[in-house]
């Protein structure tokens, strides 16, 4: 097998795992935020703000992982 094709395979698998992990993390985050808002409706604004900040951090880490995978495929 060509060594270059293994790099593409690794990059593809890595990108898939990054996106899957981010989707699971944001899904769990949103579920917990909705449950917290249902239990404490008066704190819904604070919970939503915290959820958006945490989701942005997850997205940033995912973007970093995808960039690493792209660089692995290019090199």
PyMOL commands that set and color helices and strands:
alter all, ss='L'
color gray80, all
select helices_A, chain A and resi 3-39+41-74
alter helices_A, ss='H'
color red, helices_A
deselect
rebuild
show_as cartoon
